[in-house]
């Protein structure tokens, strides 16, 4: 993952350039994938051939090479057809009696790859079947050591593939959370700049327009040229104020509305956590842009807080539309210790957004476990 640049004391990402990006072209990645599989198959041929000739000196090198190639060739398809590859390797090892450990190592690699790339129950069934076949065909005088070897051959590669798959899924989930948090930080910075510019520039432009109009009304004996100049100043300042408001209104709301919550839920759902979204009531026509943006960011921050700072396995997001408000509720089934009541930057953002819109916020322990975050955003005049 790329370096995460931080700003100030927040420890948060500084900007979009810190996103981890996959910049390589598809043909290049495809060449690397095919090359890696070919290298693995070639290494398997060498290992099986060398170890086979060492263990079975009477076997012809040509026969051993042919057996090695036959058991290694399926590895070329391990990404596209992992289950077929594992089955083919296992059958070839047993049918043509490729030397014990060297040939079975290839099948173990195939089973591990299948557990990594495909549904694990199917791989587990196939591995158990292979274990049973080896037990019948290869163990004539069972001992503890022989059963241990068979368990290692049948179970270890599947367990390793399962562990690697889980690690990859958790890493992907963490990356999605990081991307969402980074987008939230960027949007927060945009919103902060927008508020500051609006407060400063908007105030001064308003004062200029008011002063120009006041002078025109007070000093009625002004020459026509001066009156026209003052009228022009008032008109230009009013136009500039409108343009500033239009630009700043578009800045924080770009691409982040309540309609994007479905994509947000898909992004933050992970292998060990389930996130659901339910909607209650149709959205009214013409939701205020500030409510749309604030509602999305509020839901995003509440979800991120629940996923990053609790042991919850399920998080529910509920969006309710009423004639005069939007109600956003996030609940989880995690523990209540230490809980989301700490003064974190995410919760500060939730409180600030709710307060700026004149809404109400409720954060409390949920029943029977976890936490509840509920925000009510009124649809009245934007503040």
N, C-alpha and C positions, 0 to 999 in steps of 0.2 A: 504494500500500500504506500502511496506517496506520502512525503513529509507533510505534516499538518502545521502550517504556520499559524501562530497565535498573535493576538494583538492585546496590548495592555495587560491588565491583571486578570482578565476573564478566562484566559486559557482556552479560548475558543478559536476556531479557524478564522483566518483573516480574509479569505476571499475565494472566489470560484476557482482560482488557479490551483488550489490545494486539492481539488477533486482528483481521486484516482481515475485515470482514464486508460482505456484500451485503445491505443493509437495505431497498432499494427494492422495492416491490411489483411483481409480474409485469406487471400492466396498465400501470404507469408505464414500465417498461423497454420494453414492447412499443410504447407510443406513441412513445417516443424513437427506437426503431429504425425504425418506419414513417416518422416525421417526417424522420429523417436520410436515408433512401433517397429520399423524395419531394423533399427539398431538393437531393440530388445529381442526380436526374433533371431537376428544373427548371433547375438550373445548366447541365446539358448541353444542354438545349433552347436556352437563351439563347446559350451559346457557339457552338454549331453554327449557329444562325440568323444571328447577327451576323457571324461570320467568313465564312459562306457568302455573305451578301449583299455583303460587302466584296469577296470574290474573284470573285463572279459577279453583276455588277450587272444583267445582263439577265434574271436569273431572278426570277420573281414572288415577292413576299414570302410569299404564301399557300402556294405550292408549297414554298418553303424551310422555312416553319414546319412544314408537314406532314411533310417529310422529317426535320426535326430531332426532332419528337415521336416519329416511328416508330422512330428509332434510340435514343432515350433511354428510352422506355417500358419496355423489358426490364430496365432498371436497378432498377425497383421490386421485381423478383423475385431480385435478385442474392444475397441471403442464403439464401433457401429453395431456389432452383434456380440455383446459380452457373454450372454447366456449360452449362445451357440458355440462360442469359442471355448468356454469352460467345459461344456459337454463334449465337444470334439476332442479336446486335449485329454480329458479323462478316459474316453473310449479308446483313443489311440494308444495311450500308455498301457491300458489293460490288455487290449487285443493283441498288439504286436510285441508286448512284453519288453518295452523300452527299459533299460537298466534301472533298477529300483529307485534310488534316491535322485539320481540326476534327471530321469524322465519325470518323476513325480514332482520335482521342484517346478518344472514348467507348468504342470497342471495346477500346482498351488498358486503360481503367479496368475494364471488365468482365472481361478476362483476368486482371488483377491481383487482382480480387476472387475470381475462381474459384480461383486458386492459393492464396489465403489461406484459403478456406473448404472446399475439397475436396481429394481425393487429387491430388497433384501430377503423377503420371505421366499421368493422363487429360488434365489441363490441358495438359501439355507436348505430347502428341500433337495436341490440338486447335490449339495455337499453331503447331506445325510445319505442319499442314495449311493454316492461314490464311496463313502465310508463303509457302508454295508457290503458293497461289492468287494472292496479291498479286504474286508474282514473275512468274507467267505473264501475269496480266491488266494489271499496271501498269508493267512495265519493258520497253519496246520497244527501247531503246538502253542496255543495262546500262553503268553506270559505278560507280566505287568509292563515290561518294556515294549513288547510288540503292540499292546493296546495303546500305550502312550504314543508310540510312533503313529499309529493310525489316527488317533485323535488329533495329533499335530497336523497330519496331512489333510484331514477333512475339515477341521474346525478353525485352526489358526489362520489360514488365509482369509476365510470369511470374516472372522473377527477383526483382522487387520483392515480389510476393506471397509467394514462397517465403521470402524473408528475413524478412518481417513475420510469417509463420506460425511460423518457427523462433524468432523473438524472443518471440512470445506463448507458445509451448510452453515455452521455457526459463523465462519469468517465472512461468508456472503451476507448473512443477516446483519452482522456488525457493520459491514461496509454500507449496506442500505440505510441503516440507522445514522451512520456518520454523514452520508450524503444529505439525508433529510435534515439533520441538525445543522449542517453547513448552510443549506438553503435557508433555513429559518434564521440563522445568524445574519446572513446577507440581507434578507428581507427586513430584519430588525434594524440593521444599519441604514438601509434605504428609508425606512419609515422615520427613523430618528432624524436623518438629514432633511427629509421632507418637512417634518414638523418645525425644525429649527429655521429652515429657509422661509417657510410660510410665516412663522411668527415674526421673523426679522424683516424680510423684504416686504411681506404683505402689510405689515404695520406701517412701514415708511411710505409705501405707495399710497396707502389709504390716507395718511396724513397729508401727503403732497396734494392729492385730489381735493381733500376737504379744505385745505388752506387756499388753494387756487380759487375754488368756488366762493370761499368766504371773502376773499379780496374783491372779487367781481361784484358781490352784493353790497359790500361796505363802501367801496370806492366807486361810486356810480359815475363820477366825472372823469374816469380814465379815458385816454384817447382810444379810438377804435382799434388801433394796432395793438395796444397793450391788452385790451379786453380780449381780442382774438388770441393773443399769445397765452393769456391765462386760461381761456377756454380750451386751447389746444393742449396745454399742460394737464388740465383736468381729464380730458378725453384720453390722452396717451397713458396717463397713470392708471386710469380705470381699465384700459385695454391690457396693459402690462400685468395688472393684478389678476385679471381673468386668465391670461395665458399662463402665469405662474401657477395658479390653482389647478388649471387643467393638466399641466405637466406633472406637478407633484401628486395629483390624484391618481395618475396613471402609473407612477413609479412603484409604489408598494403593492398595488393590486394586480400587477401583471402576472398572469398565469396561476394565481392562487385564489380560488373561490371555493364555495361550498360544494360545487359540482366535482371538484378534484379530490374529494375525500375518499372515493373508491380507490383511486390510484394510490393514495397515501396508505390506506389500509393494506393493500397488496404489497407495498414496499416494506412495511414494517413487520409483516407476518413472517415468522421464522420457523425453523424446524421443531423447536421445543416450546413455541408460544403461538397461541391462536388469537387473532384480532378480528373482531366482527364489527360490522356497521349496520345499524338499523335506522330507518327514516320513518318519521311519524308526521303525516300531513303533507299536502302539496306545498311547495314553496310559493309565496306570493309573488306577483309580477313586480319586477323592478326593485329587487332588494338593493338597499343602499350599498354602493361599492365598499365603503369602509366596514360595514357589517359583514359583507362577503369575505373580505380579506382578513379582518380580525377573527371571524369565526373559524376560518381555515387554520390560521396560525395558532389560535387558542387550542383547537383540537390537536394540532400537531405537537405542540409543546406538552399538552397533557398526556398524549400517548407516549412520547419520548420519555417523559418523566416516569411513567408507570413501567416502561420496559427496561429502562436503564438503572433504576434505583429500587427495584423490588424483585422478589423471587416469583412473581406472578407467572402462571402458565396460560392464563386467559385474560384478555382485556376486551371490554365491550364499549363501543362508541355509539351513542344514541343521539340522533339529531331530530329535534322536534320543531316544527313550524307552527306558530300560532298567529292570529291576525295582527298582533302587535309586538311580537318578539321571536327571536330564535333561541332555543334552549339546547345547549350542548352538554351532554353528560358522559363522563368517562369513568368506568368502574373496573376494578381488577380483583383477582382472587388471591393476591399475595398477602404477606404478613403486614402488620401495622407498625412494625419496628424496623428502622427508625422512622419510616413514614415519610410522606412528601411534604410535611409541614415545615421542613427546614427552609431557610431563606435562600433558596437556590435561584439562579438567574432565570431558569425556566418559569418557576412559579411567580417570580417578580413580573415577568412579561405577561403572564396570564392576568395577574391582578391589575397591571397597568392598562392592558387592553380593555378589560371589563370596566374599569373606572372611567376611562376616557369616553366610553360610549354610554355612560350613565347606567350600566347594568349592575347585576348582583352576582356574587360569587360565593359558592359554598364548597368547602374542602373539609371532609370529615371521614372517620373510619366507616367502612362499609360493613354490612351484615350479610353473611356471617364472618367474612374475612376481607382483607384488602382495604382499598380506599375509594372514595367517591369524590369526583371533582365535577361540579355542576355550575355552569355559567349561563346567565340569562341576558341576552343582548337585545335591547329595545330597538324597534324599527323607526323610532321617531327621528327628529332632525339630527343630523350628524353633528358631533361636537368637536 
